Amino acid sequence: MQPFKRPSSTTPTSPQTPTFQLANAPGAPSLAQGTGSNLTVTWTTPAIDSTHNAAAGFNLQFSSSGAAIWTNVAGVTSPYTLSGLNAGAAYDVQVQSTDAAGTSAWSATSTLATAAGGPSLPNTPAAPSLAQGTGSNLTVTWIAPATDGTHGAATSYNLQYSPSGAGTWTNVAGVISPYVMTGLTAGASYDVEVQSVNAGGPSVLWSATSTLATITTGPFAPSAPAIASVAPPPNGTTTQLTVAWTAPATDGTHGAATAYNLRSSASGAGTWTTVTGVTSPYVITGLTGATAIDVEVQATNAAASPSAWSAITTGTTWGATVAPGSWVAAASQVHGTGVAPNGGVQATVTAAPTAVTGVNFAWSSSPSTIPTAGLIAAAADGQTNGWGQFLNAPATAGTFYFWMVAQGASGVTSGALVSSAITVS
């Protein structure tokens, strides 16, 4: 009889649970100077082996050197820029690997000082304000960003704009607020951003975007005119200035000027007197002698708004009244001979309000430009306010004008008179 055998039994095997392994710690990071007081941190991905998985990400921590008061930044990639640091200060930096199993040990510490005394980057400006300008222009304004312990003052700004949503940016460097964007398409929307700049470089970010559409239809206002000259009249009148300007150009967003406004003020005072509907040249009257006057001109047309005012141009009125005396050059002269009919000429010069320190005579081919060369000094002739001089007609034939030029303190021209045309044969 066979002995009884207990039937064998099989115990089922439980499924294996996967084992997650930590990534290796990175090596000590490399530190380098960035812009301003920034530091650039780079590191190498650690190796994988039989007991360490690949790193899926990295954390970074930094502290003032030796303080061990760490600031942690999670989820960084190499290279990473540490910004907002103090200038001329040393910092300790460590990095750490992360994966599904958790975090590795921190790397060895690297230390570097930020640039000493270098200017800190400026803060990013707030979103700019946009407003309709003349024609299809847009006027952009913004506020200077605040300064703090880690951000310096902005000294200039960059601006970029794009058709709204296109992201095709046009950059303009070194602008100030307000800035006028010209040459835009009528009836189109534009995105605008600004960026602050100082000696350390630009702000880290551009401002938030502002958007506005240009005007769809005209008429478009004209461009600002340019003043060509603000000058006293050649006849020596002390109470007048003659203003001449050129018509502004027209383009797709600026119409032609049909009239002009003009305003004047004692130089630097900003107390403007305005006249409307004038044309070039325009004579300002009722002024005081030897006085500097600021002048601006503005173009108008059928558009609701005029142009901007032109740049200020300053002219100075004569300071003395000059008139021919009793000896006057005849209208016909013979070249190289004594002036007919008396061999000389005389000027009467009345000082008001500027004292007269000297009088010169001169021949010139121009009836409007005060001569500065070939001046012939005159002498007081004993008559009331009288100055005279014997002299010759020009050495060559032609048409000439005879100038009488008075001078004030420091040799500054203070009055002049031009004769009618004189024919020299």
C-alpha positions as CSV (number, residue, x, y, z in Angstrom):
1,M,0.0,0.0,0.0
2,Q,1.4,3.4,-1.0
3,P,1.9,5.9,1.7
4,F,-0.5,8.9,1.6
5,K,0.9,12.0,0.0
6,R,-0.5,15.4,0.8
7,P,-1.3,17.2,-2.4
8,S,1.1,20.1,-3.1
9,S,-0.3,23.6,-3.2
10,T,1.0,26.8,-5.1
11,T,0.9,30.2,-3.4
12,P,0.1,33.0,-6.0
13,T,2.8,35.7,-6.5
14,S,1.9,39.3,-5.7
15,P,2.6,41.9,-8.5
16,Q,5.8,44.0,-8.2
17,T,5.5,47.7,-7.2
18,P,7.8,49.9,-9.4
19,T,10.7,51.5,-7.6
20,F,11.4,55.3,-8.2
21,Q,15.0,56.4,-7.8
22,L,16.2,59.9,-7.1
23,A,18.2,61.8,-9.7
24,N,21.8,62.6,-9.0
25,A,22.6,66.0,-7.6
26,P,24.1,68.4,-10.2
27,G,27.6,69.6,-9.9
28,A,28.3,73.1,-8.5
29,P,26.8,75.7,-10.9
30,S,28.8,78.2,-12.9
31,L,28.2,81.9,-12.1
32,A,28.8,84.8,-14.5
33,Q,28.1,88.6,-14.5
34,G,24.9,89.6,-16.2
35,T,23.6,93.1,-17.0
36,G,23.7,95.5,-14.2
37,S,23.7,93.6,-10.9
38,N,22.3,90.4,-12.4
39,L,24.1,87.0,-12.2
40,T,23.7,84.3,-14.8
41,V,23.7,80.7,-13.4
42,T,24.4,77.6,-15.6
43,W,24.8,74.0,-14.7
44,T,25.1,70.6,-16.3
45,T,22.4,67.9,-16.2
46,P,23.7,65.1,-13.8
47,A,24.5,61.6,-15.1
48,I,22.1,58.7,-14.7
49,D,23.2,55.3,-13.5
50,S,21.8,52.0,-12.1
51,T,20.6,53.7,-8.9
52,H,19.7,57.2,-10.1
53,N,17.1,58.3,-12.7
54,A,17.4,61.2,-15.1
55,A,16.5,64.6,-13.7
56,A,13.1,65.9,-14.8
57,G,13.7,69.4,-13.5
58,F,15.7,71.7,-11.2
59,N,15.3,73.9,-8.2
60,L,17.7,76.8,-7.3
61,Q,18.4,78.6,-4.1
62,F,20.6,81.6,-3.3
63,S,21.7,83.6,-0.3
64,S,24.0,86.5,0.6
65,S,27.3,84.8,0.9
66,G,27.7,83.0,4.3
67,A,24.3,84.0,5.6
68,A,22.6,80.7,4.7
69,I,19.3,82.6,4.5
70,W,18.1,80.9,1.3
71,T,15.7,82.1,-1.3
72,N,14.2,79.2,-3.3
73,V,13.2,79.2,-6.9
74,A,11.5,76.1,-8.2
75,G,11.3,74.7,-11.7
76,V,14.2,76.6,-13.3
77,T,16.2,75.8,-16.4
78,S,19.8,76.4,-17.3
79,P,20.9,79.2,-17.9
80,Y,18.9,81.1,-15.3
81,T,19.3,84.8,-14.6
82,L,19.2,86.0,-10.9
83,S,17.9,89.6,-11.0
84,G,17.1,92.2,-8.3
85,L,20.4,91.6,-6.5
86,N,22.4,94.2,-4.7
87,A,25.3,95.7,-6.6
88,G,28.8,94.8,-5.3
89,A,27.5,91.9,-3.1
90,A,28.6,88.3,-3.0
91,Y,26.0,85.5,-3.4
92,D,26.0,81.8,-2.7
93,V,24.1,79.6,-5.2
94,Q,23.1,75.9,-5.2
95,V,21.0,73.8,-7.6
96,Q,19.0,70.6,-7.0
97,S,17.6,67.9,-9.3
98,T,14.0,66.8,-9.2
99,D,12.2,63.7,-10.5
100,A,9.1,61.6,-9.7
101,A,10.9,60.2,-6.6
102,G,11.5,63.6,-5.1
103,T,14.5,65.9,-4.9
104,S,18.2,65.3,-4.8
105,A,20.7,66.7,-2.4
106,W,21.7,70.3,-3.1
107,S,24.8,70.8,-5.2
108,A,28.0,72.2,-3.9
109,T,27.9,76.0,-3.4
110,S,29.2,78.5,-6.0
111,T,29.9,82.1,-5.0
112,L,30.3,85.3,-7.1
113,A,29.9,89.0,-6.4
114,T,27.7,91.2,-8.5
115,A,29.2,94.1,-10.4
116,A,30.3,96.8,-7.9
117,G,28.6,100.1,-8.2
118,G,27.1,99.3,-11.6
119,P,23.7,100.9,-12.2
120,S,20.7,98.6,-11.4
121,L,18.3,98.0,-14.3
122,P,15.2,100.1,-14.2
123,N,11.7,98.8,-13.4
124,T,9.3,98.0,-16.2
125,P,7.0,100.9,-17.0
126,A,3.2,100.5,-16.7
127,A,1.2,100.2,-19.9
128,P,1.3,103.4,-21.9
129,S,-1.7,105.7,-22.6
130,L,-2.7,106.2,-26.3
131,A,-4.6,109.2,-27.7
132,Q,-5.6,110.4,-31.2
133,G,-3.1,112.8,-32.7
134,T,-3.4,114.8,-35.9
135,G,-4.4,112.9,-38.9
136,S,-3.8,109.2,-38.3
137,N,-1.1,109.8,-35.7
138,L,-1.2,108.3,-32.2
139,T,0.3,110.1,-29.2
140,V,1.9,107.8,-26.6
141,T,2.5,108.8,-23.0
142,W,3.8,106.9,-20.1
143,I,5.0,107.4,-16.5
144,A,8.5,106.8,-15.4
145,P,8.7,103.6,-13.3
146,A,9.6,103.8,-9.6
147,T,13.1,103.3,-8.3
148,D,13.9,101.0,-5.3
149,G,16.8,99.2,-3.7
150,T,17.3,96.9,-6.7
151,H,16.1,99.1,-9.6
152,G,17.7,102.3,-10.8
153,A,16.1,105.3,-12.5
154,A,15.2,105.1,-16.2
155,T,17.1,107.6,-18.3
156,S,15.4,106.8,-21.7
157,Y,12.9,104.5,-23.2
158,N,12.4,102.1,-26.1
159,L,9.0,101.8,-27.8
160,Q,7.6,99.1,-30.1
161,Y,4.4,99.0,-32.0
162,S,2.6,96.5,-34.3
163,P,-0.7,96.2,-36.1
164,S,-2.9,94.8,-33.4
165,G,-2.5,91.1,-32.8
166,A,0.1,90.7,-35.6
167,G,3.2,90.7,-33.3
168,T,5.3,92.2,-36.1
169,W,7.0,94.8,-34.0
170,T,8.6,98.1,-35.2
171,N,11.2,99.3,-32.6
172,V,12.1,102.9,-31.9
173,A,14.9,103.5,-29.5
174,G,15.7,106.5,-27.2
175,V,12.2,108.0,-27.1
176,I,10.7,110.3,-24.4
177,S,7.1,110.8,-23.3
178,P,5.0,112.0,-25.0
179,Y,6.0,110.4,-28.3
180,V,4.0,110.8,-31.5
181,M,3.7,107.8,-33.8
182,T,3.5,109.0,-37.4
183,G,3.0,107.3,-40.8
184,L,0.3,104.9,-39.5
185,T,-2.5,103.5,-41.6
186,A,-5.8,105.3,-41.2
187,G,-8.5,103.3,-39.5
188,A,-6.1,100.6,-38.2
189,S,-5.6,99.4,-34.6
190,Y,-2.1,99.3,-33.2
191,D,-0.5,97.6,-30.2
192,V,2.1,99.6,-28.3
193,E,4.6,98.7,-25.6
194,V,7.4,100.6,-23.9
195,Q,10.6,99.6,-22.1
196,S,12.8,101.6,-19.7
197,V,16.5,101.9,-20.2
198,N,19.5,103.2,-18.1
199,A,23.3,102.7,-18.2
200,G,22.8,99.1,-16.9
201,G,20.6,98.2,-19.8
202,P,16.9,97.9,-20.6
203,S,14.2,96.7,-18.2
204,V,13.8,93.0,-18.0
205,L,10.3,93.1,-19.5
206,W,8.3,95.3,-21.9
207,S,5.3,97.0,-20.5
208,A,1.8,95.6,-20.8
209,T,0.3,96.3,-24.3
210,S,-2.0,99.2,-25.0
211,T,-4.1,99.3,-28.2
212,L,-5.9,102.1,-30.1
213,A,-7.2,102.6,-33.6
214,T,-6.2,105.5,-35.7
215,I,-8.8,107.9,-37.3
216,T,-10.6,106.4,-40.3
217,T,-11.4,109.5,-42.4
218,G,-10.0,113.0,-43.1
219,P,-9.7,115.8,-43.6
220,F,-6.3,115.4,-41.9
221,A,-4.7,118.2,-40.0
222,P,-1.5,119.6,-41.6
223,S,2.0,119.1,-40.3
224,A,3.7,121.8,-38.3
225,P,5.4,124.4,-40.4
226,A,9.1,125.3,-40.1
227,I,10.1,128.9,-39.4
228,A,12.8,130.1,-41.8
229,S,13.7,133.4,-40.1
230,V,12.7,135.9,-37.5
231,A,14.6,139.2,-38.3
232,P,14.4,142.9,-37.8
233,P,13.6,144.8,-41.0
234,P,16.6,146.1,-42.9
235,N,15.5,149.8,-42.6
236,G,16.4,149.7,-38.9
237,T,12.9,150.1,-37.4
238,T,13.2,149.1,-33.7
239,T,9.6,148.0,-33.2
240,Q,9.2,145.3,-35.8
241,L,10.3,141.7,-36.6
242,T,9.6,140.0,-39.9
243,V,8.7,136.3,-39.7
244,A,9.0,133.9,-42.7
245,W,8.2,130.2,-42.8
246,T,7.7,127.4,-45.3
247,A,4.6,125.5,-45.9
248,P,4.7,121.9,-44.4
249,A,4.7,118.9,-46.6
250,T,1.6,116.8,-47.2
251,D,1.4,113.0,-47.1
252,G,-1.1,110.2,-46.6
253,T,-1.9,111.4,-43.1
254,H,-1.4,115.2,-43.2
255,G,-3.4,117.6,-45.4
256,A,-2.2,120.8,-47.0
257,A,-2.2,124.0,-44.9
258,T,-4.6,126.7,-46.0
259,A,-3.9,129.3,-43.3
260,Y,-1.6,129.9,-40.3
261,N,-1.7,131.2,-36.8
262,L,1.3,132.9,-35.2
263,R,2.1,133.6,-31.6
264,S,4.9,135.7,-30.0
265,S,6.3,136.3,-26.5
266,A,9.1,138.0,-24.8
267,S,11.8,135.3,-24.9
268,G,11.4,132.7,-22.2
269,A,8.3,134.3,-20.7
270,G,5.7,132.0,-22.4
271,T,3.1,134.8,-22.3
272,W,1.9,134.4,-25.8
273,T,0.1,136.9,-28.1
274,T,-1.7,135.1,-30.9
275,V,-2.8,136.3,-34.3
276,T,-4.8,134.1,-36.7
277,G,-5.2,133.7,-40.4
278,V,-1.7,135.2,-41.3
279,T,0.5,134.5,-44.3
280,S,4.3,134.4,-44.7
281,P,6.1,136.8,-44.4
282,Y,4.3,138.4,-41.5
283,V,5.5,141.6,-39.7
284,I,5.1,141.7,-35.9
285,T,4.7,145.4,-34.8
286,G,4.5,147.3,-31.6
287,L,7.6,145.7,-30.1
288,T,10.3,147.3,-27.9
289,G,13.8,147.9,-29.2
290,A,16.7,145.6,-28.4
291,T,14.3,142.9,-27.2
292,A,14.5,139.1,-27.8
293,I,11.2,137.7,-29.0
294,D,10.1,134.0,-29.2
295,V,7.9,133.1,-32.2
296,E,5.9,130.0,-33.2
297,V,3.7,129.3,-36.2
298,Q,0.9,126.8,-36.5
299,A,-0.8,125.5,-39.7
300,T,-4.6,125.1,-40.2
301,N,-7.0,123.7,-42.7
302,A,-10.5,122.2,-42.7
303,A,-9.6,119.6,-40.1
304,A,-11.0,120.0,-36.6
305,S,-7.6,120.4,-35.1
306,P,-4.6,122.5,-36.3
307,S,-1.1,121.3,-36.5
308,A,1.3,121.3,-33.6
309,W,3.1,124.6,-33.1
310,S,6.5,124.9,-34.8
311,A,9.7,124.9,-32.9
312,I,10.4,128.2,-31.2
313,T,12.6,130.6,-33.2
314,T,13.9,133.8,-31.5
315,G,14.7,137.1,-33.1
316,T,15.9,140.4,-31.6
317,T,14.6,143.9,-32.5
318,W,17.0,146.7,-33.5
319,G,18.1,148.8,-30.5
320,A,18.8,152.1,-32.3
321,T,17.1,154.2,-35.0
322,V,19.3,154.8,-38.1
323,A,18.4,157.2,-40.9
324,P,20.3,158.9,-43.7
325,G,21.9,162.2,-42.8
326,S,22.4,165.3,-45.0
327,W,25.1,163.7,-47.1
328,V,23.4,160.9,-49.1
329,A,25.0,158.8,-51.9
330,A,23.6,159.4,-55.3
331,A,21.9,156.6,-57.2
332,S,24.7,156.5,-59.8
333,Q,28.3,156.1,-58.9
334,V,31.6,155.6,-60.7
335,H,33.6,152.6,-59.5
336,G,36.7,153.3,-57.4
337,T,36.1,157.1,-57.1
338,G,34.9,159.3,-54.3
339,V,31.2,158.9,-53.5
340,A,29.1,161.5,-55.5
341,P,28.0,164.1,-54.9
342,N,30.0,165.1,-51.8
343,G,32.7,162.5,-51.5
344,G,31.2,161.0,-48.4
345,V,27.9,160.1,-46.6
346,Q,26.3,160.7,-43.2
347,A,24.1,158.8,-40.8
348,T,21.8,160.0,-38.1
349,V,21.7,157.4,-35.3
350,T,19.3,157.8,-32.3
351,A,20.0,155.6,-29.3
352,A,16.8,154.2,-28.1
353,P,17.0,152.2,-25.9
354,T,20.5,150.8,-26.6
355,A,23.5,153.1,-26.3
356,V,25.4,153.5,-29.6
357,T,29.1,152.7,-29.4
358,G,30.0,152.9,-33.0
359,V,28.7,153.3,-36.6
360,N,30.0,151.6,-39.8
361,F,29.3,152.0,-43.5
362,A,29.4,149.2,-46.0
363,W,28.7,148.3,-49.6
364,S,26.8,145.1,-50.2
365,S,25.2,143.3,-53.1
366,S,22.3,142.2,-50.8
367,P,19.4,144.4,-49.8
368,S,18.4,142.2,-46.8
369,T,21.5,140.6,-45.3
370,I,23.5,142.8,-42.9
371,P,27.1,142.9,-44.1
372,T,29.8,141.7,-41.6
373,A,32.8,142.3,-43.8
374,G,34.2,145.3,-45.5
375,L,32.9,147.6,-42.8
376,I,34.2,151.2,-42.9
377,A,34.3,152.9,-39.6
378,A,32.5,156.3,-39.3
379,A,33.3,159.2,-37.0
380,A,31.1,161.5,-35.1
381,D,30.8,164.7,-37.2
382,G,29.8,167.2,-34.6
383,Q,26.1,167.3,-35.6
384,T,23.3,166.1,-33.4
385,N,23.5,162.2,-33.4
386,G,25.6,162.5,-36.6
387,W,28.2,160.2,-38.0
388,G,30.0,160.7,-41.3
389,Q,32.8,159.4,-43.4
390,F,34.5,160.1,-46.8
391,L,34.8,157.0,-48.9
392,N,35.0,155.6,-52.4
393,A,32.4,153.7,-54.5
394,P,33.0,149.9,-55.0
395,A,36.0,149.0,-57.1
396,T,33.9,147.1,-59.6
397,A,30.8,147.9,-61.6
398,G,27.4,146.5,-60.6
399,T,24.3,147.1,-58.5
400,F,25.0,147.7,-54.8
401,Y,23.3,148.7,-51.6
402,F,24.7,151.1,-49.1
403,W,24.4,150.0,-45.5
404,M,24.7,152.2,-42.3
405,V,25.2,149.8,-39.4
406,A,25.1,151.0,-35.7
407,Q,26.6,149.0,-32.9
408,G,25.7,148.7,-29.3
409,A,27.5,147.3,-26.2
410,S,30.1,144.6,-26.9
411,G,29.9,145.4,-30.6
412,V,26.4,143.9,-31.0
413,T,24.6,145.3,-34.1
414,S,21.7,147.4,-32.9
415,G,20.4,149.2,-36.0
416,A,20.8,149.3,-39.8
417,L,19.6,151.1,-42.8
418,V,19.9,150.0,-46.5
419,S,19.7,152.5,-49.4
420,S,17.8,152.0,-52.6
421,A,19.8,150.2,-55.3
422,I,22.9,152.1,-56.5
423,T,24.3,151.5,-59.9
424,V,28.0,151.6,-60.1
425,S,29.5,152.0,-63.6
